[in-house]
Amino acid sequence: MATIQIYGVPPSPFTRATRLAAREKGVDYELVPTRPGETAPVNPLGKIPMMKHGDFTLYESPAIVRYIDRTFDGPPLWPRDAKGSALCDQWLSVVCDSMVQTALAGVIAPRFGIIPGTEEGIQVALKRSERVVGIFDKHLADHRFLAGEQVTAADLFLVPIFFYFPEIAELKALGEASPNCGRWARDMGARPSVKATDPQFRGLNR
Ligand SMILES: N[C@@H](CCC(=O)N[C@@H](CS)C(=O)NCC(=O)O)C(=O)O
C-alpha cells in the first residue's frame, strides 16, 4: 500500500499540484480516482483533491502540499528563511486567487465546457488573464522560479494551469507572447514530476 492516497482525477489542476508535490518530495502515493462530489463526507464541499495518510485525512490542496512538505524528507517545497517562505506563499496565493479566477475559471473551464460561460464573459476574463500573466512574466524575467532559484510549492500550483494554455488559442498566444513564462514552462516541463503527472487527456474533471 502506498504511503499516502490522493483522491482526485488527473486533469484536476488542484489534484495535480498535490501529485506534483508528492513526486518532488519522493513520496510514494496512490491516486484514487475520485470525482467532485465523491469526497464527501470528509470534505463537506465535495471538492477534489483529498488526501489520506494513515487515518489522517485532509482537503484543500495548499494544506495538503504543506503537510506533505512538513511530513516527509526530500527537497523543501518552501524556502527555509522567513522572507523566502513568505514570498512563496505570496506567489502561491496569486496563482490560487488571480490566476485561478481569470485564466482557469474565466477561460479554461468554460471553454472546456466544465462550467457554463458566455463568450462575452470569456473575453473579459481573457483581458484580465493578460494582466495577471504579464505580472508573472515580469517577475520571471529576474527570477528562475517564482520564489527564487529553486522550485517551490508556488511553481507546482502554476504548472497545472499554465500547461493548459496551449489548449486554448487565445491563452496559447498569450503564453507565446510571454517569453519569461515560456522559459519557466520549459524548465518546469523538463522535470520528471511534471512529465509523470501530465493529464494526457483534456477537460478538467472528465
Ligand atoms: N480550494 C480547493 C479547490 C479545489 C477545487 O476547486 N477542485 C475542483 C476540481 S479541480 C472541484 O472539485 N470542483 C468541483 C466543485 O467546485 O464543486 C483546493 O485548493 O483544493
The ligand as an SDF file (V2000), in Angstrom:
LIG
                    3D

 20 19  0  0  0  0  0  0  0  0999 V2000
   -9.5870   25.3440   -2.8830 N   0  0  0  0  0  0  0  0  0  0  0  0
   -9.7010   23.9810   -3.3270 C   0  0  0  0  0  0  0  0  0  0  0  0
  -10.2250   23.9960   -4.7540 C   0  0  0  0  0  0  0  0  0  0  0  0
  -10.4880   22.5940   -5.2490 C   0  0  0  0  0  0  0  0  0  0  0  0
  -11.3500   22.6130   -6.4920 C   0  0  0  0  0  0  0  0  0  0  0  0
  -11.9950   23.6240   -6.8550 O   0  0  0  0  0  0  0  0  0  0  0  0
  -11.3920   21.4620   -7.1530 N   0  0  0  0  0  0  0  0  0  0  0  0
  -12.2130   21.3320   -8.3000 C   0  0  0  0  0  0  0  0  0  0  0  0
  -11.6240   20.3660   -9.3080 C   0  0  0  0  0  0  0  0  0  0  0  0
  -10.1120   20.9610   -9.9820 S   0  0  0  0  0  0  0  0  0  0  0  0
  -13.5540   20.7740   -7.8510 C   0  0  0  0  0  0  0  0  0  0  0  0
  -13.6200   19.8680   -7.0580 O   0  0  0  0  0  0  0  0  0  0  0  0
  -14.6320   21.3550   -8.3830 N   0  0  0  0  0  0  0  0  0  0  0  0
  -15.9560   20.9310   -8.0770 C   0  0  0  0  0  0  0  0  0  0  0  0
  -16.7140   21.9540   -7.2810 C   0  0  0  0  0  0  0  0  0  0  0  0
  -16.2540   23.0950   -7.1420 O   0  0  0  0  0  0  0  0  0  0  0  0
  -17.8030   21.6160   -6.8340 O   0  0  0  0  0  0  0  0  0  0  0  0
   -8.3330   23.2980   -3.2440 C   0  0  0  0  0  0  0  0  0  0  0  0
   -7.3250   24.0130   -3.3330 O   0  0  0  0  0  0  0  0  0  0  0  0
   -8.2750   22.0830   -3.0760 O   0  0  0  0  0  0  0  0  0  0  0  0
  1  2  1  0
  2  3  1  0
  2 18  1  0
  3  4  1  0
  4  5  1  0
  5  6  2  0
  5  7  1  0
  7  8  1  0
  8  9  1  0
  8 11  1  0
  9 10  1  0
 11 12  2  0
 11 13  1  0
 13 14  1  0
 14 15  1  0
 15 16  2  0
 15 17  1  0
 18 19  2  0
 18 20  1  0
M  END
$$$$
